[in-house]
Amino acid sequence: MNSLKSIPLVLEDRTAAITNTDFDDMYDRVFLHISRIPGQSTTNLYEMQVRASRHRSREAHTVNREPTISLEFLQDETLGTVTFPKHRMAIPMSRYLRKLSFFGPSLCRKFAASDGREYKWSYRALDDHEWTCSTADESNYLVAHYNVRPPSVPMYDNSGNKLTIYPHFTHLTTELVASLLIMRHIAQFNL
């Protein structure tokens, strides 16, 4: 099992929807469930014990559980608050994911993670990746990348949507997924 620690997490994003999906690692190390109750504006991220495909009703297993991270958008889908219930901490999304400069592009933002370092998400910064996360310092070290399956590519055994997180950064998995969801929300709603 220790050999798996040196392999990147490859999380299949089952639906590629920013409000209702599952991120399951191909080696069964991490399972995350993303859900939003219809009619509400809060998207919750849950850490799960098993792969999504092993449950008929994923929602039933999250009803009495505290989410790991909550993304509370405003009613008009503008940025609201990101909440970390375990740490009893809530931060406005605009402060959590900040533009690199005042007039900088909206789809390139940085955030401070729980390890004290800053990371940045960029939209189509590299040819092969829709979203790229790197360290925000001068080293610009690749942390993670995300791709959605192009509509022209057929879907076979998996969705083709995947988030790859490199081994030195797997301790930030939930933060990387939450910040990616916010970035994709910003892109979808042109914020």
QUIVENVEN-V342554 format. One record per pair of residues at least 12 apart in sequence whose C-alpha atoms are under 10 Angstrom apart, sorted by sequence separation. I is the first residue (numbers start at 1). J is the second residue. D is the distance in Angstrom with one decimal. If there is no record, write none. Layout:
# QUIVENVEN-V342554
I/J/D + I/J/D
This chain:
# QUIVENVEN-V342554
11/23/5.2 + 12/24/5.3 + 13/25/9.2 + 21/33/6.2 + 22/34/5.9 + 33/45/5.8 + 34/46/6.4 + 70/82/5.8 + 71/83/6.5 + 80/92/5.8 + 81/93/5.1 + 82/94/9.5 + 97/109/5.7 + 98/110/5.4 + 99/111/9.1 + 108/120/6.9 + 109/121/5.5 + 110/122/8.8 + 120/132/8.0 + 121/133/4.4 + 122/134/8.4 + 132/144/6.0 + 133/145/5.9 + 148/160/6.6 + 149/161/5.2 + 165/177/9.7 + 10/23/9.0 + 11/24/4.9 + 12/25/6.3 + 20/33/7.8 + 21/34/5.1 + 22/35/8.6 + 32/45/6.8 + 33/46/5.1 + 34/47/9.1 + 48/61/8.7 + 69/82/7.1 + 70/83/5.0 + 71/84/9.2 + 79/92/7.7 + 80/93/5.7 + 81/94/8.2 + 82/95/9.7 + 96/109/9.3 + 97/110/5.4 + 98/111/6.4 + 107/120/10.0 + 108/121/5.6 + 109/122/6.8 + 120/133/5.4 + 121/134/6.8 + 131/144/8.4 + 132/145/4.4 + 133/146/8.6 + 147/160/8.1 + 148/161/4.3 + 149/162/8.3 + 163/176/9.5 + 10/24/7.9 + 11/25/4.3 + 12/26/7.1 + 19/33/9.9 + 20/34/5.2 + 21/35/6.7 + 32/46/5.6 + 33/47/6.5 + 48/62/8.7 + 69/83/5.7 + 70/84/6.7 + 79/93/5.8 + 80/94/7.7 + 81/95/9.2 + 82/96/7.6 + 96/110/8.0 + 97/111/4.9 + 98/112/9.4 + 107/121/7.6 + 108/122/4.3 + 109/123/9.4 + 119/133/6.7 + 120/134/5.5 + 121/135/9.0 + 131/145/5.5 + 132/146/6.5 + 147/161/5.7 + 148/162/6.7 + 163/177/8.3 + 9/24/9.2 + 10/25/5.3 + 11/26/6.4 + 19/34/6.3 + 20/35/4.4 + 21/36/9.6 + 31/46/8.5 + 32/47/4.7 + 33/48/6.7 + 46/61/9.8 + 47/62/9.4 + 68/83/8.6 + 69/84/4.9 + 70/85/7.8 + 78/93/9.6 + 79/94/6.7 + 81/96/8.6 + 82/97/9.8 + 94/109/9.7 + 95/110/9.6 + 96/111/5.6 + 97/112/8.1 + 107/122/6.0 + 108/123/6.4 + 119/134/5.7 + 120/135/6.2 + 121/136/8.9 + 129/144/9.7 + 130/145/7.5 + 131/146/5.0 + 132/147/9.1 + 146/161/7.6 + 147/162/5.6 + 148/163/8.9 + 9/25/6.1 + 10/26/6.0 + 11/27/9.1 + 18/34/7.8 + 19/35/5.4 + 20/36/6.3 + 31/47/6.1 + 32/48/5.6 + 46/62/7.3 + 67/83/9.4 + 68/84/6.4 + 69/85/6.6 + 78/94/9.9 + 95/111/8.3 + 96/112/7.2 + 106/122/9.2 + 107/123/5.6 + 108/124/9.5 + 118/134/8.9 + 119/135/4.4 + 120/136/5.4 + 129/145/6.2 + 130/146/5.9 + 131/147/6.7 + 146/162/5.7 + 147/163/6.6 + 8/25/9.5 + 9/26/7.7 + 10/27/8.1 + 11/28/9.4 + 17/34/9.1 + 18/35/8.5 + 19/36/5.4 + 20/37/9.0 + 30/47/7.8 + 31/48/5.2 + 32/49/8.6 + 45/62/9.7 + 67/84/8.3 + 68/85/6.5 + 69/86/8.4 + 94/111/9.9 + 95/112/9.8 + 96/113/9.2 + 105/122/9.3 + 106/123/9.3 + 107/124/9.1 + 108/125/8.9 + 118/135/6.2 + 119/136/4.6 + 120/137/9.2 + 128/145/9.2 + 129/146/6.1 + 130/147/5.1 + 131/148/9.3 + 145/162/8.3 + 146/163/4.3 + 147/164/8.8 + 163/180/9.4 + 9/27/8.0 + 10/28/9.8 + 11/29/9.5 + 17/35/9.6 + 18/36/9.2 + 19/37/8.8 + 30/48/7.7 + 31/49/6.5 + 32/50/8.9 + 33/51/9.2 + 44/62/9.6 + 47/65/9.8 + 67/85/7.2 + 68/86/6.9 + 69/87/10.0 + 72/90/9.8 + 93/111/9.7 + 105/123/9.6 + 107/125/10.0 + 117/135/7.8 + 118/136/5.3 + 119/137/7.9 + 128/146/9.4 + 129/147/5.6 + 130/148/7.2 + 145/163/5.8 + 146/164/6.4 + 8/27/10.0 + 9/28/9.5 + 10/29/9.7 + 11/30/7.9 + 12/31/9.6 + 13/32/9.5 + 14/33/9.9 + 19/38/9.5 + 30/49/7.8 + 31/50/6.2 + 32/51/8.3 + 33/52/7.6 + 46/65/8.2 + 47/66/9.6 + 66/85/7.5 + 67/86/8.7 + 68/87/9.6 + 71/90/9.7 + 73/92/9.8 + 117/136/8.1 + 118/137/7.4 + 126/145/9.4 + 128/147/8.2 + 129/148/8.8 + 130/149/10.0 + 144/163/7.0 + 145/164/5.4 + 146/165/8.9 + 7/27/9.5 + 9/29/8.0 + 10/30/9.4 + 11/31/8.3 + 13/33/9.7 + 29/49/9.1 + 30/50/8.2 + 31/51/5.8 + 32/52/8.4 + 46/66/7.7 + 47/67/7.6 + 48/68/10.0 + 66/86/8.5 + 69/89/10.0 + 70/90/9.1 + 72/92/9.2 + 73/93/8.7 + 100/120/8.4 + 117/137/8.8 + 120/140/9.0 + 144/164/5.4 + 145/165/6.9 + 9/30/8.1 + 11/32/9.0 + 13/34/9.9 + 28/49/9.4 + 29/50/9.0 + 30/51/8.2 + 31/52/7.5 + 45/66/9.3 + 46/67/4.9 + 47/68/6.5 + 69/90/9.7 + 71/92/9.8 + 72/93/8.8 + 99/120/9.2 + 119/140/8.8 + 124/145/10.0 + 143/164/8.5 + 144/165/4.3 + 145/166/8.9 + 19/41/9.3 + 28/50/7.7 + 29/51/9.4 + 37/59/9.4 + 44/66/9.1 + 45/67/5.6 + 46/68/5.3 + 47/69/9.3 + 71/93/8.4 + 97/119/9.6 + 98/120/9.0 + 99/121/9.9 + 119/141/9.3 + 120/142/9.9 + 121/143/9.6 + 123/145/9.9 + 124/146/9.8 + 143/165/6.1 + 144/166/6.0 + 4/27/8.1 + 19/42/8.7 + 20/43/8.2 + 22/45/9.3 + 28/51/7.1 + 35/58/9.4 + 36/59/9.7 + 44/67/5.8 + 45/68/5.7 + 46/69/7.2 + 97/120/8.5 + 108/131/9.5 + 110/133/9.0 + 119/142/9.6 + 120/143/9.2 + 121/144/9.0 + 122/145/9.4 + 123/146/9.7 + 124/147/9.8 + 142/165/9.0 + 143/166/5.7 + 144/167/9.6 + 5/29/9.7 + 19/43/5.9 + 20/44/9.1 + 21/45/9.6 + 22/46/9.4 + 23/47/9.7 + 24/48/9.5 + 34/58/9.9 + 35/59/7.8 + 43/67/9.5 + 44/68/7.6 + 45/69/5.2 + 46/70/8.9 + 97/121/9.0 + 107/131/9.3 + 108/132/9.5 + 109/133/9.6 + 110/134/9.2 + 111/135/9.8 + 112/136/9.3 + 119/143/8.2 + 121/145/8.9 + 142/166/7.8 + 143/167/8.6 + 4/29/8.8 + 18/43/8.4 + 19/44/8.2 + 20/45/9.6 + 22/47/10.0 + 23/48/9.9 + 26/51/9.6 + 33/58/7.9 + 34/59/9.6 + 44/69/6.0 + 45/70/6.2 + 108/133/9.6 + 110/135/8.8 + 111/136/8.5 + 143/168/8.0 + 144/169/8.2 + 19/45/9.5 + 22/48/9.6 + 24/50/8.6 + 25/51/8.3 + 33/59/8.9 + 43/69/8.6 + 44/70/4.5 + 45/71/8.1 + 110/136/6.8 + 143/169/6.4 + 144/170/9.3 + 24/51/6.1 + 35/62/9.1 + 43/70/5.9 + 44/71/6.2 + 109/136/9.3 + 142/169/9.7 + 143/170/9.0 + 23/51/8.6 + 24/52/7.2 + 33/61/10.0 + 34/62/9.9 + 42/70/6.6 + 43/71/5.0 + 44/72/8.4 + 22/51/8.4 + 23/52/8.3 + 24/53/9.4 + 33/62/8.6 + 42/71/5.5 + 43/72/6.4 + 143/172/9.8 + 144/173/9.6 + 22/52/6.5 + 41/71/8.3 + 42/72/4.3 + 43/73/7.9 + 21/52/9.1 + 22/53/9.3 + 41/72/6.1 + 42/73/5.9 + 132/163/9.7 + 145/176/9.9 + 146/177/9.8 + 35/67/9.9 + 40/72/9.2 + 41/73/5.4 + 42/74/8.4 + 131/163/9.1 + 132/164/9.7 + 133/165/9.1 + 144/176/8.1 + 34/67/9.4 + 40/73/9.1 + 41/74/6.4 + 42/75/9.4 + 143/176/9.2 + 144/177/9.9 + 33/67/9.5 + 36/70/9.7 + 40/74/9.4 + 41/75/6.0 + 129/163/9.9 + 146/180/8.5 + 34/69/9.7 + 35/70/9.8 + 36/71/9.5 + 40/75/7.9 + 41/76/8.6 + 42/77/9.7 + 145/180/9.5 + 22/58/9.3 + 32/68/9.5 + 34/70/9.6 + 36/72/10.0 + 39/75/9.5 + 41/77/7.2 + 100/136/9.2 + 21/58/10.0 + 41/78/9.8 + 14/52/8.8 + 42/80/9.3 + 44/82/9.9 + 14/53/9.6 + 41/80/9.4 + 42/81/9.3 + 43/82/9.7 + 44/83/9.5 + 42/82/9.5 + 133/176/8.3 + 133/179/9.8 + 133/180/8.7 + 132/180/9.4 + 131/180/8.1 + 19/71/9.8 + 131/183/8.9 + 131/184/8.8 + 115/169/9.8 + 121/176/9.3 + 115/171/8.8 + 120/176/10.0 + 114/171/9.4 + 115/172/8.0 + 119/176/9.2 + 114/172/7.6 + 121/179/8.2 + 122/180/9.8 + 113/172/7.4 + 120/179/9.5 + 121/180/7.5 + 123/183/8.6 + 114/175/8.2 + 122/183/8.7 + 123/184/9.1 + 113/175/7.0 + 121/183/7.5 + 112/175/9.7 + 113/176/8.7 + 111/175/9.6 + 123/187/8.8 + 111/176/9.7 + 113/179/9.8 + 111/179/8.0 + 110/179/9.3 + 109/179/9.6 + 109/183/8.1 + 108/183/8.4 + 107/183/6.8 + 106/183/8.8 + 107/184/8.6 + 107/186/7.3 + 106/186/7.7 + 107/187/6.7 + 106/187/8.2 + 97/179/7.5 + 96/179/8.7 + 107/190/9.2 + 106/190/8.5 + 107/191/8.9 + 97/182/8.3 + 106/191/7.2 + 93/179/9.2 + 97/183/8.3 + 93/182/8.0 + 84/175/9.6 + 82/178/8.6 + 82/179/9.2 + 82/182/9.1 + 79/182/8.3 + 69/174/7.8 + 68/174/7.8 + 69/175/8.2 + 79/185/8.8 + 68/175/9.5 + 71/178/7.7 + 78/185/8.9 + 79/186/8.0 + 69/177/9.8 + 70/178/8.4 + 71/179/9.4 + 77/185/8.4 + 78/186/8.1 + 69/178/7.2 + 73/182/9.4 + 77/186/9.2 + 68/178/9.7 + 71/181/8.8 + 79/189/9.9 + 71/182/7.8 + 78/189/7.8 + 73/185/9.6 + 77/189/7.4 + 78/190/9.4 + 79/191/8.1 + 76/189/9.7 + 78/191/7.0 + 77/191/9.1 + 47/174/8.1 + 46/174/8.8 + 45/174/7.9 + 45/175/9.8 + 16/147/9.4 + 16/148/6.9 + 45/177/8.6 + 13/146/9.4 + 15/148/9.5 + 16/149/8.8 + 45/178/7.3 + 10/144/9.7 + 12/146/9.8 + 13/147/9.3 + 44/178/9.0 + 8/143/10.0 + 9/144/9.2 + 10/145/9.8 + 11/146/9.3 + 12/147/9.9 + 13/148/8.5 + 43/178/9.5 + 8/144/9.1 + 10/146/9.7 + 12/148/9.9 + 26/162/10.0 + 45/181/9.9 + 25/162/9.3 + 23/161/9.5 + 24/162/9.3 + 25/163/9.2 + 43/181/9.3 + 23/162/8.2 + 24/163/9.6 + 25/164/9.3 + 43/182/9.9 + 23/163/8.2 + 30/170/9.8 + 32/173/9.5 + 32/174/8.0 + 16/159/8.4 + 30/173/8.7 + 34/177/9.6 + 14/158/7.6 + 15/159/7.0 + 16/160/9.3 + 30/174/9.7 + 34/178/9.3 + 13/158/9.0 + 14/159/5.6 + 15/160/9.4 + 16/161/6.4 + 32/177/8.9 + 12/158/7.5 + 13/159/7.0 + 14/160/8.2 + 15/161/7.7 + 16/162/8.7 + 12/159/7.0 + 13/160/7.8 + 14/161/6.9 + 34/181/9.5 + 12/160/7.2 + 13/161/5.2 + 14/162/8.5 + 12/161/5.8 + 13/162/5.4 + 11/161/8.4 + 12/162/4.5 + 13/163/7.1 + 10/161/10.0 + 11/162/5.5 + 12/163/6.5 + 10/162/6.5 + 11/163/5.1 + 12/164/8.7 + 9/162/9.8 + 10/163/5.8 + 11/164/6.2 + 9/163/7.9 + 10/164/4.5 + 11/165/8.1 + 23/177/8.7 + 8/163/9.9 + 9/164/5.6 + 10/165/6.6 + 8/164/6.5 + 9/165/5.1 + 10/166/8.7 + 8/165/5.5 + 9/166/6.5 + 7/165/9.3 + 8/166/4.5 + 9/167/7.1 + 7/166/7.4 + 8/167/5.0 + 6/166/8.5 + 7/167/6.2 + 8/168/8.7 + 9/169/9.4 + 18/178/9.8 + 5/166/9.8 + 6/167/5.7 + 7/168/9.8 + 8/169/9.0 + 9/170/7.0 + 5/167/6.5 + 6/168/8.4 + 8/170/7.9 + 11/173/9.8 + 18/180/9.2 + 19/181/8.3 + 4/167/9.2 + 5/168/9.0 + 18/181/5.8 + 9/173/8.7 + 17/181/9.1 + 18/182/8.3 + 5/170/9.0 + 16/181/9.9 + 18/183/9.8 + 11/177/9.8 + 18/184/7.1 + 19/185/9.2 + 17/184/9.4 + 18/185/6.9 + 16/184/10.0 + 17/185/9.8 + 18/188/9.2
